[in-house]
Amino acid sequence: MDTYTRIARIIEFLATDEGRTAPLRVVADRAGLSPFHFQRLFVEWVGISPKDFQQALTLVQAKQLLAQRIPVLDAAISSGLSGPSRMHDLFVGLESMTPGEYRDAAASLHIRWSFEATPFGRTLFASTGRGLCRIAFVDDEAQALNELRAVWPGAQRVAEPAAHRDAAQELSRRMRGEAPQQSLGVLLKGTPLRIKVWEALLRVPFGGLASYSSLAAAAGEPRAVRAVASCVADNPLAYLIPCHRVIRNSGAVGDYHWGSQRKTVMLAAEQALTGIRTGAAPARRAQA
């Protein structure tokens, strides 16, 4: 079993009523590791100890946030997430390419791609000379490459191992809730509505959540909720454009292109890290 799958299953367990109160030895046993090695591995991947995670983890916060109908940006400011160290997803240089521009330049567009490891699983990175054009979690390599081909059908695609090592390390830092160290340039193609929705997603901060209706309002299209949901589903840059932070009005996590389990794991990790670092839970860190 790979490490991501092991940690993902444990996080799912910790989110249950039984898991939130389970002692370390019980959780470690479920992971098939000794308590010492499990604690070290969990802190390395999630950023906090299992006990801190148990104390901080609650997706009830999501339901409370949505029930109060707090606007996304107001919620970000009021929750203390507007400081420089929290604005991970605004540290992105975005360029857009219209369908017409892509049609005219497709034959000469050169895309490099490679597979890299990240905290939430193996990931496909692809880029042009103008920036990253696709980030996708990988459960099946052939399917991931077919999707890249479908999104950029006229481009020349070349495998370049380790071409995106720096980008993967930067993305991994953001996944762990660390401050960005470099800007990531991205190139997107899509309709004006899609670009507006993806830009609005970039304003949903680490640890924050949005409903489809609040996202539609933030994108300036409050009546186009269904169309906005389609734009969210078509997000080409996993995690960097944080479509995983959009949940249903009921508070349910909902579907995700790269698996609802992965979405639950990412939200749980962000909620727990945010709770620890903003004082919502005891700020104790385990000594590995």
Secondary structure, DSSP 8 states (H G I E B T S, - for coil): --HHHHHHHHHHHHTSHHHHH--HHHHHHHHTS-HHHHHHHHHHHHSS-HHHHHHH--THHHHHHHHTT--HHHHHHHTT--SGGG-GGGSEEEEEE-HHHHHHHGGG-EEEEEEEEETTEEEEEEEETTEEEEEEE-S-HHHHHHHHHHHSTTSEEEE-TTTTHHHHHHHHHHHTT---SS-EEEEEE--HHHHHHHHHHHTS-TT--EEHHHHHHHTT-TT-HHHHHHHHHT-SBTTTS-GGGEE-TTS-----TT-HHHHHHHHHHHHHHHHHHTTSS-------
